[in-house]
Amino acid sequence: MATARKRAAVIVNNNKIDAVAVKQVSDEDTSLLEFSCNGLKFYGASLYFAIDRDMGRDIRKLEEIRKLTRGKDLIISIDSNSSSKLWHDTQTNQRGKKLNNL
């Protein structure tokens, strides 16, 4: 049985930081973890938006993460396969426009 290729990850290389995966939103293209260290709690997310997939699915996943972590500190890292002048690209494509409007 073939498994889907994993394209999102969060790596913790500090044994003083506890990290727990939030399984209800994590999959091969999304990793959400809850971190705690010295009384500080926050979330970290890594997402991959496949170029050959409609971004609607990915944006819904991002909104689900934002809803789950509402009121908590959140760091998000996304490989969106998009271009936008907002992140210093030379042009903004359709995918970039969708992300700019979030």
C-alpha positions in Angstrom: 0.0 0.0 0.0 1.5 3.3 -1.1 1.5 6.2 1.4 1.2 9.9 0.6 4.5 11.8 0.4 5.1 14.0 3.5 5.6 17.6 2.5 5.2 19.5 5.8 7.2 19.2 9.0 8.2 21.0 12.2 11.5 20.0 13.7 12.3 20.6 17.4 16.0 20.3 18.3 15.8 21.6 21.8 15.0 19.0 24.5 13.7 21.8 26.8 10.8 22.4 24.5 7.8 20.0 24.7 6.0 19.5 21.5 2.7 17.7 20.9 1.2 17.1 17.4 -2.4 18.3 16.9 -3.6 15.3 15.0 -7.1 16.6 14.0 -5.5 18.9 11.4 -2.2 17.3 10.7 -1.7 15.3 7.5 1.0 14.8 4.8 0.8 18.6 3.9 0.1 20.1 7.3 1.9 19.8 10.6 0.4 21.6 13.7 2.2 21.4 17.0 1.5 22.8 20.4 4.8 23.9 22.1 5.5 24.5 25.8 8.6 25.8 27.4 9.1 27.4 30.8 5.4 28.2 31.2 5.1 29.6 27.7 2.6 27.9 25.3 2.3 28.5 21.6 1.5 26.8 18.3 3.6 26.2 15.2 2.3 25.2 11.8 3.9 24.1 8.6 1.8 23.9 5.5 2.5 22.9 1.9 0.1 24.2 -0.8 0.5 21.9 -3.8 0.7 23.8 -7.1 -1.6 21.3 -8.9 -4.4 21.6 -6.2 -7.0 24.2 -5.8 -6.0 26.6 -3.0 -9.5 26.5 -1.5 -8.7 23.3 0.4 -5.5 24.7 1.7 -7.1 28.0 2.8 -9.9 26.1 4.6 -7.2 24.1 6.4 -5.4 27.3 7.4 -8.7 28.8 8.7 -9.3 25.6 10.7 -5.9 26.0 12.3 -6.6 29.7 13.1 -9.9 28.7 14.6 -8.3 25.9 16.8 -5.6 28.2 18.0 -7.7 31.4 18.4 -6.4 33.5 21.2 -3.1 31.6 21.4 0.3 32.6 19.9 0.8 31.0 16.5 3.7 30.8 14.1 2.8 29.8 10.5 5.2 28.7 7.8 3.7 28.0 4.3 5.2 26.9 1.0 2.4 28.3 -1.0 3.8 27.9 -4.5 2.7 31.4 -5.2 4.2 34.8 -6.0 3.5 38.1 -4.4 5.1 41.5 -4.2 4.0 41.4 -0.6 6.9 39.0 0.0 9.3 40.8 -2.3 8.6 38.8 -5.5 8.7 40.7 -8.8 5.0 40.0 -9.5 1.8 38.8 -7.9 0.1 35.8 -9.4 -3.5 34.5 -8.8 -2.4 32.3 -6.0 -0.6 35.2 -4.3 -3.7 37.4 -4.7 -5.8 34.8 -2.8 -3.3 34.7 0.0 -3.0 38.5 0.2 -6.8 38.7 0.8 -6.8 36.5 3.9 
